[in-house]
Amino acid sequence: MNDDEKAGQRRASQLIMIKGSIVIKWSIVQMLSPVLVSVAAIATPEPAYAQTSGATGVLRYGHVFVSNGAKLRRLGGTRSMLYPGLGFEWRYPRGLGLGFEAGPRFEDHALTRLDDLMVSVDVSYHGRSSPTANAVVPFLGGGLSVGWEPVPDGQQTYFVNAAGGVTYWLDRRRGLRFELRDAVTIDRPQNGYHHLGFRVGYTWLMGRQ
């Protein structure tokens, strides 16, 4: 066998080795590709719409409001009421919510005439559990409230309340809330009253559990 034939055999052997190496490497890539895809999926951040969709998990909202209303006594007489407050709500899938709120109530719109401090625990239903920008979402709610007079020997007044309104969502996380609410005393049959008020508020998404 001359030198040219030996060189040809060496080149053929090298080509066979290179081809075998490529086949082995490609097989390794094929075996690892599912793992690489899974790792990439885990490392990719969850899109914003999925983070706030509420399809799974509980969404936590906060809201502030100012209510302009009136105290309507059963035996006659009306007093205007100013009621600012702060509330929090845990909203479950399908629009069901559970929340509470608190704030002072002032008679005759005078900050020097504190009537009581009102605390409410409410359940609610919202027409859409995952709002979108520029959406108008109606809601209904109701619950129990207690008014406490922060003075010595101050009285406590108990109410049942009902409410309805809409939220205009500026985006997926922030919205303007408009609400009509009526709270009726349940422990004063002789001198009870309604507290009827119209609210304007701001709500925001705090996070998801």
Protein Blocks (a to p, Z undefined) as FASTA:
>chain_A
ZZklmmmmmmmmmmmmmmmmmmmmmmmmmmmmmmmmmmmmmmpccdfklmmnomgocddd
ddddddddddddfkgpaddddddddddddddehhiacddddddddehhiaklcfbdcddd
dddddfbfbdcehiacddddddddddddfbehiacdddddddddddddfblmbccddddd
ddddfklmklgccdddddddddddfbdZZ
